[in-house]
Amino acid sequence: MAVPKKKTAKAKKNMRRSHHALTAVGLVTCEKCGAPRRPHRVCLSCGDYNGKQVITEQAE
């Protein structure tokens, strides 16, 4: 079984983990309804994308 020869220092361990941080999701406002949405995606509240109606509401 593989066993490390030396203890990994805290500084070395933290340098390795420096890219593991989570980043916040960037949000933009929809031009049509003003709801927050993710960039380059269809607005889930009004169904608009790039000035065009992509999703239509279905009657239930």
N, CA, C and O atoms as a Tripos MOL2 file, in Angstrom:
@<TRIPOS>MOLECULE
protein
  240   239    60     0     0
PROTEIN
NO_CHARGES

@<TRIPOS>ATOM
      1 N           0.8420   -1.1780    0.0000 N.3       1 MET1
      2 CA          0.0000    0.0000    0.0000 C.3       1 MET1
      3 C           0.8910    1.2460    0.0000 C.2       1 MET1
      4 O           1.8950    1.2840    0.7110 O.2       1 MET1
      5 N           0.5380    2.2530   -0.7800 N.am      2 ALA2
      6 CA          1.3500    3.4590   -0.8900 C.3       2 ALA2
      7 C           1.1700    4.3320    0.3420 C.2       2 ALA2
      8 O           0.0500    4.6190    0.7650 O.2       2 ALA2
      9 N           2.2970    4.7460    0.9060 N.am      3 VAL3
     10 CA          2.2890    5.5960    2.0930 C.3       3 VAL3
     11 C           3.1880    6.7880    1.8140 C.2       3 VAL3
     12 O           4.3020    6.5990    1.3260 O.2       3 VAL3
     13 N           2.7450    8.0290    2.1060 N.am      4 PRO4
     14 CA          3.6030    9.1800    1.8660 C.3       4 PRO4
     15 C           4.8390    9.1560    2.7770 C.2       4 PRO4
     16 O           4.7590    8.7650    3.9420 O.2       4 PRO4
     17 N           5.9820    9.5810    2.2220 N.am      5 LYS5
     18 CA          7.2280    9.5670    3.0050 C.3       5 LYS5
     19 C           7.2960   10.7370    3.9770 C.2       5 LYS5
     20 O           7.8850   10.6210    5.0510 O.2       5 LYS5
     21 N           6.6840   11.8810    3.5970 N.am      6 LYS6
     22 CA          6.7460   13.0630    4.4600 C.3       6 LYS6
     23 C           5.3610   13.6710    4.5960 C.2       6 LYS6
     24 O           4.4960   13.4900    3.7400 O.2       6 LYS6
     25 N           5.1730   14.3920    5.6860 N.am      7 LYS7
     26 CA          3.9010   15.0700    5.9400 C.3       7 LYS7
     27 C           3.7670   16.2540    4.9880 C.2       7 LYS7
     28 O           4.7320   16.9840    4.7600 O.2       7 LYS7
     29 N           2.5820   16.4430    4.4360 N.am      8 THR8
     30 CA          2.3170   17.5890    3.5750 C.3       8 THR8
     31 C           2.0760   18.8110    4.4470 C.2       8 THR8
     32 O           1.2190   18.7900    5.3300 O.2       8 THR8
     33 N           2.8250   19.8680    4.2020 N.am      9 ALA9
     34 CA          2.7080   21.0860    4.9990 C.3       9 ALA9
     35 C           1.3710   21.7700    4.7230 C.2       9 ALA9
     36 O           0.7860   21.6090    3.6520 O.2       9 ALA9
     37 N           0.8960   22.5400    5.7110 N.am     10 LYS10
     38 CA         -0.3900   23.2460    5.5650 C.3      10 LYS10
     39 C          -0.3440   24.2270    4.3970 C.2      10 LYS10
     40 O          -1.3210   24.3680    3.6610 O.2      10 LYS10
     41 N           0.7870   24.9000    4.2270 N.am     11 ALA11
     42 CA          0.9160   25.8720    3.1400 C.3      11 ALA11
     43 C           0.8290   25.1860    1.7810 C.2      11 ALA11
     44 O           0.1720   25.6880    0.8700 O.2      11 ALA11
     45 N           1.4880   24.0440    1.6460 N.am     12 LYS12
     46 CA          1.4670   23.3150    0.3780 C.3      12 LYS12
     47 C           0.0600   22.7890    0.0820 C.2      12 LYS12
     48 O          -0.4060   22.8360   -1.0570 O.2      12 LYS12
     49 N          -0.6090   22.2870    1.1250 N.am     13 LYS13
     50 CA         -1.9700   21.7700    0.9730 C.3      13 LYS13
     51 C          -2.9270   22.8930    0.5640 C.2      13 LYS13
     52 O          -3.7810   22.7040   -0.3030 O.2      13 LYS13
     53 N          -2.7780   24.0650    1.1960 N.am     14 ASN14
     54 CA         -3.6690   25.1850    0.8790 C.3      14 ASN14
     55 C          -3.3770   25.7760   -0.4920 C.2      14 ASN14
     56 O          -4.2870   26.2770   -1.1510 O.2      14 ASN14
     57 N          -2.1100   25.7270   -0.9360 N.am     15 MET15
     58 CA         -1.7890   26.1830   -2.2930 C.3      15 MET15
     59 C          -2.4460   25.2850   -3.3350 C.2      15 MET15
     60 O          -2.9210   25.7640   -4.3640 O.2      15 MET15
     61 N          -2.4710   23.9970   -3.0690 N.am     16 ARG16
     62 CA         -3.0950   23.0590   -3.9910 C.3      16 ARG16
     63 C          -4.6000   23.2950   -4.0680 C.2      16 ARG16
     64 O          -5.2020   23.1360   -5.1300 O.2      16 ARG16
     65 N          -5.2040   23.6720   -2.9530 N.am     17 ARG17
     66 CA         -6.6550   23.8770   -2.8930 C.3      17 ARG17
     67 C          -7.0790   25.3080   -3.2320 C.2      17 ARG17
     68 O          -8.2420   25.6620   -3.0410 O.2      17 ARG17
     69 N          -6.1710   26.1230   -3.7240 N.am     18 SER18
     70 CA         -6.4930   27.5300   -3.9680 C.3      18 SER18
     71 C          -7.5390   27.7200   -5.0660 C.2      18 SER18
     72 O          -8.2030   28.7560   -5.1010 O.2      18 SER18
     73 N          -7.7000   26.7460   -5.9610 N.am     19 HIS19
     74 CA         -8.6600   26.8680   -7.0570 C.3      19 HIS19
     75 C          -9.9670   26.1440   -6.7670 C.2      19 HIS19
     76 O         -10.8050   26.0080   -7.6590 O.2      19 HIS19
     77 N         -10.1550   25.6790   -5.5400 N.am     20 HIS20
     78 CA        -11.3550   24.9170   -5.2140 C.3      20 HIS20
     79 C         -12.5100   25.7750   -4.7240 C.2      20 HIS20
     80 O         -13.5790   25.2410   -4.4290 O.2      20 HIS20
     81 N         -12.3320   27.0780   -4.6280 N.am     21 ALA21
     82 CA        -13.3670   27.9570   -4.0910 C.3      21 ALA21
     83 C         -14.5540   28.0330   -5.0460 C.2      21 ALA21
     84 O         -14.3800   27.9790   -6.2640 O.2      21 ALA21
     85 N         -15.7500   28.1570   -4.4990 N.am     22 LEU22
     86 CA        -16.9580   28.3040   -5.3000 C.3      22 LEU22
     87 C         -17.1330   29.7580   -5.6850 C.2      22 LEU22
     88 O         -16.8040   30.6570   -4.9120 O.2      22 LEU22
     89 N         -17.6510   29.9880   -6.8780 N.am     23 THR23
     90 CA        -17.9140   31.3460   -7.3410 C.3      23 THR23
     91 C         -19.4150   31.5570   -7.4340 C.2      23 THR23
     92 O         -20.1720   30.6240   -7.7030 O.2      23 THR23
     93 N         -19.8290   32.7780   -7.2100 N.am     24 ALA24
     94 CA        -21.2500   33.1040   -7.2720 C.3      24 ALA24
     95 C         -21.7260   33.1030   -8.7210 C.2      24 ALA24
     96 O         -20.9680   33.4400   -9.6310 O.2      24 ALA24
     97 N         -22.9750   32.7250   -8.9270 N.am     25 VAL25
     98 CA        -23.5570   32.6940  -10.2600 C.3      25 VAL25
     99 C         -23.8620   34.1260  -10.6910 C.2      25 VAL25
    100 O         -24.5100   34.8750   -9.9610 O.2      25 VAL25
    101 N         -23.3930   34.4990  -11.8760 N.am     26 GLY26
    102 CA        -23.6650   35.8250  -12.3950 C.3      26 GLY26
    103 C         -25.0830   35.9050  -12.9270 C.2      26 GLY26
    104 O         -25.5140   35.0360  -13.6850 O.2      26 GLY26
    105 N         -25.8080   36.9360  -12.5370 N.am     27 LEU27
    106 CA        -27.1830   37.1130  -12.9950 C.3      27 LEU27
    107 C         -27.3160   38.4460  -13.7110 C.2      27 LEU27
    108 O         -26.6530   39.4230  -13.3620 O.2      27 LEU27
    109 N         -28.1680   38.4740  -14.7040 N.am     28 VAL28
    110 CA        -28.5160   39.7050  -15.3990 C.3      28 VAL28
    111 C         -30.0300   39.8460  -15.3350 C.2      28 VAL28
    112 O         -30.7380   38.8800  -15.0500 O.2      28 VAL28
    113 N         -30.5240   41.0500  -15.6010 N.am     29 THR29
    114 CA        -31.9650   41.2550  -15.5860 C.3      29 THR29
    115 C         -32.5150   41.1160  -16.9990 C.2      29 THR29
    116 O         -31.8810   41.5310  -17.9690 O.2      29 THR29
    117 N         -33.6800   40.5380  -17.1000 N.am     30 CYS30
    118 CA        -34.3580   40.3820  -18.3850 C.3      30 CYS30
    119 C         -34.8130   41.7580  -18.8700 C.2      30 CYS30
    120 O         -35.3570   42.5420  -18.0920 O.2      30 CYS30
    121 N         -34.5920   42.0530  -20.1500 N.am     31 GLU31
    122 CA        -34.9960   43.3570  -20.6880 C.3      31 GLU31
    123 C         -36.5050   43.4860  -20.7850 C.2      31 GLU31
    124 O         -37.0400   44.5910  -20.7060 O.2      31 GLU31
    125 N         -37.1940   42.3680  -20.9560 N.am     32 LYS32
    126 CA        -38.6390   42.4110  -21.1560 C.3      32 LYS32
    127 C         -39.4140   42.5100  -19.8400 C.2      32 LYS32
    128 O         -40.2780   43.3740  -19.6890 O.2      32 LYS32
    129 N         -39.0980   41.6130  -18.8780 N.am     33 CYS33
    130 CA        -39.8840   41.5800  -17.6430 C.3      33 CYS33
    131 C         -39.1110   42.0380  -16.4110 C.2      33 CYS33
    132 O         -39.7190   42.2940  -15.3720 O.2      33 CYS33
    133 N         -37.7810   42.1470  -16.5010 N.am     34 GLY34
    134 CA        -36.9860   42.6170  -15.3770 C.3      34 GLY34
    135 C         -36.6350   41.5510  -14.3560 C.2      34 GLY34
    136 O         -36.0530   41.8660  -13.3180 O.2      34 GLY34
    137 N         -36.9730   40.2990  -14.6220 N.am     35 ALA35
    138 CA        -36.6700   39.2140  -13.6940 C.3      35 ALA35
    139 C         -35.1980   38.8260  -13.8150 C.2      35 ALA35
    140 O         -34.6250   38.9360  -14.8990 O.2      35 ALA35
    141 N         -34.5740   38.3780  -12.7300 N.am     36 PRO36
    142 CA        -33.1790   37.9290  -12.8360 C.3      36 PRO36
    143 C         -33.0900   36.6060  -13.5860 C.2      36 PRO36
    144 O         -33.9070   35.7080  -13.3810 O.2      36 PRO36
    145 N         -32.0890   36.4950  -14.4560 N.am     37 ARG37
    146 CA        -31.8920   35.2690  -15.2200 C.3      37 ARG37
    147 C         -30.4080   35.0850  -15.4400 C.2      37 ARG37
    148 O         -29.6330   36.0270  -15.2770 O.2      37 ARG37
    149 N         -29.9960   33.8630  -15.8120 N.am     38 ARG38
    150 CA        -28.5940   33.5900  -16.1090 C.3      38 ARG38
    151 C         -28.2760   34.0840  -17.5140 C.2      38 ARG38
    152 O         -29.1350   34.0190  -18.3930 O.2      38 ARG38
    153 N         -27.0700   34.5740  -17.7460 N.am     39 PRO39
    154 CA        -26.7440   35.0950  -19.0740 C.3      39 PRO39
    155 C         -26.7440   34.0050  -20.1490 C.2      39 PRO39
    156 O         -26.3850   32.8590  -19.8820 O.2      39 PRO39
    157 N         -27.1460   34.3710  -21.3490 N.am     40 HIS40
    158 CA        -27.1920   33.4980  -22.5250 C.3      40 HIS40
    159 C         -28.1820   32.3480  -22.3460 C.2      40 HIS40
    160 O         -27.9850   31.2680  -22.9040 O.2      40 HIS40
    161 N         -29.2410   32.5730  -21.5740 N.am     41 ARG41
    162 CA        -30.2650   31.5510  -21.3770 C.3      41 ARG41
    163 C         -31.6420   32.1950  -21.4640 C.2      41 ARG41
    164 O         -31.7820   33.4090  -21.3110 O.2      41 ARG41
    165 N         -32.6420   31.3830  -21.7070 N.am     42 VAL42
    166 CA        -34.0090   31.8560  -21.8370 C.3      42 VAL42
    167 C         -34.5150   32.3050  -20.4730 C.2      42 VAL42
    168 O         -34.2380   31.6560  -19.4640 O.2      42 VAL42
    169 N         -35.2440   33.3940  -20.4360 N.am     43 CYS43
    170 CA        -35.8720   33.8710  -19.2040 C.3      43 CYS43
    171 C         -37.0100   32.9070  -18.8590 C.2      43 CYS43
    172 O         -37.9010   32.6690  -19.6750 O.2      43 CYS43
    173 N         -36.9710   32.3610  -17.6520 N.am     44 LEU44
    174 CA        -37.9770   31.3730  -17.2720 C.3      44 LEU44
    175 C         -39.3200   31.9980  -16.9230 C.2      44 LEU44
    176 O         -40.3400   31.3090  -16.9420 O.2      44 LEU44
    177 N         -39.3420   33.2920  -16.6050 N.am     45 SER45
    178 CA        -40.6120   33.9050  -16.2280 C.3      45 SER45
    179 C         -41.4280   34.3590  -17.4460 C.2      45 SER45
    180 O         -42.6540   34.2450  -17.4480 O.2      45 SER45
    181 N         -40.7460   34.8750  -18.4830 N.am     46 CYS46
    182 CA        -41.5080   35.3480  -19.6470 C.3      46 CYS46
    183 C         -41.2170   34.5480  -20.9210 C.2      46 CYS46
    184 O         -41.9630   34.6770  -21.8920 O.2      46 CYS46
    185 N         -40.1740   33.7380  -20.9510 N.am     47 GLY47
    186 CA        -39.8660   32.9190  -22.1270 C.3      47 GLY47
    187 C         -39.1910   33.6670  -23.2520 C.2      47 GLY47
    188 O         -39.2160   33.2120  -24.3960 O.2      47 GLY47
    189 N         -38.5870   34.8040  -22.9580 N.am     48 ASP48
    190 CA        -37.9700   35.6360  -23.9760 C.3      48 ASP48
    191 C         -36.4710   35.3620  -24.0480 C.2      48 ASP48
    192 O         -35.8290   35.1680  -23.0160 O.2      48 ASP48
    193 N         -35.9070   35.3440  -25.2520 N.am     49 TYR49
    194 CA        -34.4610   35.2120  -25.4350 C.3      49 TYR49
    195 C         -34.0400   36.0260  -26.6420 C.2      49 TYR49
    196 O         -34.5450   35.8160  -27.7450 O.2      49 TYR49
    197 N         -33.1220   36.9480  -26.4390 N.am     50 ASN50
    198 CA        -32.5560   37.7700  -27.5000 C.3      50 ASN50
    199 C         -33.6440   38.5390  -28.2580 C.2      50 ASN50
    200 O         -33.5790   38.6760  -29.4800 O.2      50 ASN50
    201 N         -34.6290   39.0310  -27.5310 N.am     51 GLY51
    202 CA        -35.6990   39.8200  -28.1280 C.3      51 GLY51
    203 C         -36.7640   39.0100  -28.8340 C.2      51 GLY51
    204 O         -37.6330   39.5870  -29.4880 O.2      51 GLY51
    205 N         -36.7260   37.6910  -28.7230 N.am     52 LYS52
    206 CA        -37.7090   36.8280  -29.3790 C.3      52 LYS52
    207 C         -38.4300   35.9680  -28.3430 C.2      52 LYS52
    208 O         -37.8380   35.5500  -27.3480 O.2      52 LYS52
    209 N         -39.7000   35.7130  -28.5870 N.am     53 GLN53
    210 CA        -40.4870   34.8390  -27.7240 C.3      53 GLN53
    211 C         -40.1710   33.3990  -28.1030 C.2      53 GLN53
    212 O         -40.5460   32.9340  -29.1790 O.2      53 GLN53
    213 N         -39.4660   32.6880  -27.1970 N.am     54 VAL54
    214 CA        -39.0120   31.3390  -27.4820 C.3      54 VAL54
    215 C         -39.9510   30.3040  -26.8580 C.2      54 VAL54
    216 O         -40.2950   29.3090  -27.4970 O.2      54 VAL54
    217 N         -40.3600   30.5390  -25.6220 N.am     55 ILE55
    218 CA        -41.2420   29.6220  -24.9080 C.3      55 ILE55
    219 C         -42.6150   30.2670  -24.7770 C.2      55 ILE55
    220 O         -42.7410   31.4030  -24.3200 O.2      55 ILE55
    221 N         -43.6270   29.5370  -25.1770 N.am     56 THR56
    222 CA        -44.9970   30.0430  -25.0100 C.3      56 THR56
    223 C         -45.6470   29.3280  -23.8350 C.2      56 THR56
    224 O         -45.3470   28.1670  -23.5570 O.2      56 THR56
    225 N         -46.5380   30.0290  -23.1510 N.am     57 GLU57
    226 CA        -47.2340   29.4290  -22.0110 C.3      57 GLU57
    227 C         -48.2710   28.4290  -22.5060 C.2      57 GLU57
    228 O         -48.9890   28.6730  -23.4760 O.2      57 GLU57
    229 N         -48.3280   27.2930  -21.8090 N.am     58 GLN58
    230 CA        -49.2950   26.2730  -22.1810 C.3      58 GLN58
    231 C         -50.5210   26.3800  -21.2890 C.2      58 GLN58
    232 O         -50.3940   26.5560  -20.0770 O.2      58 GLN58
    233 N         -51.7070   26.2740  -21.8770 N.am     59 ALA59
    234 CA        -52.9510   26.3040  -21.1160 C.3      59 ALA59
    235 C         -53.1410   24.9590  -20.4160 C.2      59 ALA59
    236 O         -53.0430   23.9010  -21.0370 O.2      59 ALA59
    237 N         -53.4160   25.0210  -19.1140 N.am     60 GLU60
    238 CA        -53.6040   23.7870  -18.3520 C.3      60 GLU60
    239 C         -55.0300   23.6840  -17.8540 C.2      60 GLU60
    240 O         -55.3830   22.7110  -17.1890 O.2      60 GLU60
@<TRIPOS>BOND
     1     1     2 1
     2     2     3 1
     3     3     4 2
     4     3     5 am
     5     5     6 1
     6     6     7 1
     7     7     8 2
     8     7     9 am
     9     9    10 1
    10    10    11 1
    11    11    12 2
    12    11    13 am
    13    13    14 1
    14    14    15 1
    15    15    16 2
    16    15    17 am
    17    17    18 1
    18    18    19 1
    19    19    20 2
    20    19    21 am
    21    21    22 1
    22    22    23 1
    23    23    24 2
    24    23    25 am
    25    25    26 1
    26    26    27 1
    27    27    28 2
    28    27    29 am
    29    29    30 1
    30    30    31 1
    31    31    32 2
    32    31    33 am
    33    33    34 1
    34    34    35 1
    35    35    36 2
    36    35    37 am
    37    37    38 1
    38    38    39 1
    39    39    40 2
    40    39    41 am
    41    41    42 1
    42    42    43 1
    43    43    44 2
    44    43    45 am
    45    45    46 1
    46    46    47 1
    47    47    48 2
    48    47    49 am
    49    49    50 1
    50    50    51 1
    51    51    52 2
    52    51    53 am
    53    53    54 1
    54    54    55 1
    55    55    56 2
    56    55    57 am
    57    57    58 1
    58    58    59 1
    59    59    60 2
    60    59    61 am
    61    61    62 1
    62    62    63 1
    63    63    64 2
    64    63    65 am
    65    65    66 1
    66    66    67 1
    67    67    68 2
    68    67    69 am
    69    69    70 1
    70    70    71 1
    71    71    72 2
    72    71    73 am
    73    73    74 1
    74    74    75 1
    75    75    76 2
    76    75    77 am
    77    77    78 1
    78    78    79 1
    79    79    80 2
    80    79    81 am
    81    81    82 1
    82    82    83 1
    83    83    84 2
    84    83    85 am
    85    85    86 1
    86    86    87 1
    87    87    88 2
    88    87    89 am
    89    89    90 1
    90    90    91 1
    91    91    92 2
    92    91    93 am
    93    93    94 1
    94    94    95 1
    95    95    96 2
    96    95    97 am
    97    97    98 1
    98    98    99 1
    99    99   100 2
   100    99   101 am
   101   101   102 1
   102   102   103 1
   103   103   104 2
   104   103   105 am
   105   105   106 1
   106   106   107 1
   107   107   108 2
   108   107   109 am
   109   109   110 1
   110   110   111 1
   111   111   112 2
   112   111   113 am
   113   113   114 1
   114   114   115 1
   115   115   116 2
   116   115   117 am
   117   117   118 1
   118   118   119 1
   119   119   120 2
   120   119   121 am
   121   121   122 1
   122   122   123 1
   123   123   124 2
   124   123   125 am
   125   125   126 1
   126   126   127 1
   127   127   128 2
   128   127   129 am
   129   129   130 1
   130   130   131 1
   131   131   132 2
   132   131   133 am
   133   133   134 1
   134   134   135 1
   135   135   136 2
   136   135   137 am
   137   137   138 1
   138   138   139 1
   139   139   140 2
   140   139   141 am
   141   141   142 1
   142   142   143 1
   143   143   144 2
   144   143   145 am
   145   145   146 1
   146   146   147 1
   147   147   148 2
   148   147   149 am
   149   149   150 1
   150   150   151 1
   151   151   152 2
   152   151   153 am
   153   153   154 1
   154   154   155 1
   155   155   156 2
   156   155   157 am
   157   157   158 1
   158   158   159 1
   159   159   160 2
   160   159   161 am
   161   161   162 1
   162   162   163 1
   163   163   164 2
   164   163   165 am
   165   165   166 1
   166   166   167 1
   167   167   168 2
   168   167   169 am
   169   169   170 1
   170   170   171 1
   171   171   172 2
   172   171   173 am
   173   173   174 1
   174   174   175 1
   175   175   176 2
   176   175   177 am
   177   177   178 1
   178   178   179 1
   179   179   180 2
   180   179   181 am
   181   181   182 1
   182   182   183 1
   183   183   184 2
   184   183   185 am
   185   185   186 1
   186   186   187 1
   187   187   188 2
   188   187   189 am
   189   189   190 1
   190   190   191 1
   191   191   192 2
   192   191   193 am
   193   193   194 1
   194   194   195 1
   195   195   196 2
   196   195   197 am
   197   197   198 1
   198   198   199 1
   199   199   200 2
   200   199   201 am
   201   201   202 1
   202   202   203 1
   203   203   204 2
   204   203   205 am
   205   205   206 1
   206   206   207 1
   207   207   208 2
   208   207   209 am
   209   209   210 1
   210   210   211 1
   211   211   212 2
   212   211   213 am
   213   213   214 1
   214   214   215 1
   215   215   216 2
   216   215   217 am
   217   217   218 1
   218   218   219 1
   219   219   220 2
   220   219   221 am
   221   221   222 1
   222   222   223 1
   223   223   224 2
   224   223   225 am
   225   225   226 1
   226   226   227 1
   227   227   228 2
   228   227   229 am
   229   229   230 1
   230   230   231 1
   231   231   232 2
   232   231   233 am
   233   233   234 1
   234   234   235 1
   235   235   236 2
   236   235   237 am
   237   237   238 1
   238   238   239 1
   239   239   240 2
@<TRIPOS>SUBSTRUCTURE
     1 MET1         2 RESIDUE 1 A MET
     2 ALA2         6 RESIDUE 1 A ALA
     3 VAL3        10 RESIDUE 1 A VAL
     4 PRO4        14 RESIDUE 1 A PRO
     5 LYS5        18 RESIDUE 1 A LYS
     6 LYS6        22 RESIDUE 1 A LYS
     7 LYS7        26 RESIDUE 1 A LYS
     8 THR8        30 RESIDUE 1 A THR
     9 ALA9        34 RESIDUE 1 A ALA
    10 LYS10       38 RESIDUE 1 A LYS
    11 ALA11       42 RESIDUE 1 A ALA
    12 LYS12       46 RESIDUE 1 A LYS
    13 LYS13       50 RESIDUE 1 A LYS
    14 ASN14       54 RESIDUE 1 A ASN
    15 MET15       58 RESIDUE 1 A MET
    16 ARG16       62 RESIDUE 1 A ARG
    17 ARG17       66 RESIDUE 1 A ARG
    18 SER18       70 RESIDUE 1 A SER
    19 HIS19       74 RESIDUE 1 A HIS
    20 HIS20       78 RESIDUE 1 A HIS
    21 ALA21       82 RESIDUE 1 A ALA
    22 LEU22       86 RESIDUE 1 A LEU
    23 THR23       90 RESIDUE 1 A THR
    24 ALA24       94 RESIDUE 1 A ALA
    25 VAL25       98 RESIDUE 1 A VAL
    26 GLY26      102 RESIDUE 1 A GLY
    27 LEU27      106 RESIDUE 1 A LEU
    28 VAL28      110 RESIDUE 1 A VAL
    29 THR29      114 RESIDUE 1 A THR
    30 CYS30      118 RESIDUE 1 A CYS
    31 GLU31      122 RESIDUE 1 A GLU
    32 LYS32      126 RESIDUE 1 A LYS
    33 CYS33      130 RESIDUE 1 A CYS
    34 GLY34      134 RESIDUE 1 A GLY
    35 ALA35      138 RESIDUE 1 A ALA
    36 PRO36      142 RESIDUE 1 A PRO
    37 ARG37      146 RESIDUE 1 A ARG
    38 ARG38      150 RESIDUE 1 A ARG
    39 PRO39      154 RESIDUE 1 A PRO
    40 HIS40      158 RESIDUE 1 A HIS
    41 ARG41      162 RESIDUE 1 A ARG
    42 VAL42      166 RESIDUE 1 A VAL
    43 CYS43      170 RESIDUE 1 A CYS
    44 LEU44      174 RESIDUE 1 A LEU
    45 SER45      178 RESIDUE 1 A SER
    46 CYS46      182 RESIDUE 1 A CYS
    47 GLY47      186 RESIDUE 1 A GLY
    48 ASP48      190 RESIDUE 1 A ASP
    49 TYR49      194 RESIDUE 1 A TYR
    50 ASN50      198 RESIDUE 1 A ASN
    51 GLY51      202 RESIDUE 1 A GLY
    52 LYS52      206 RESIDUE 1 A LYS
    53 GLN53      210 RESIDUE 1 A GLN
    54 VAL54      214 RESIDUE 1 A VAL
    55 ILE55      218 RESIDUE 1 A ILE
    56 THR56      222 RESIDUE 1 A THR
    57 GLU57      226 RESIDUE 1 A GLU
    58 GLN58      230 RESIDUE 1 A GLN
    59 ALA59      234 RESIDUE 1 A ALA
    60 GLU60      238 RESIDUE 1 A GLU
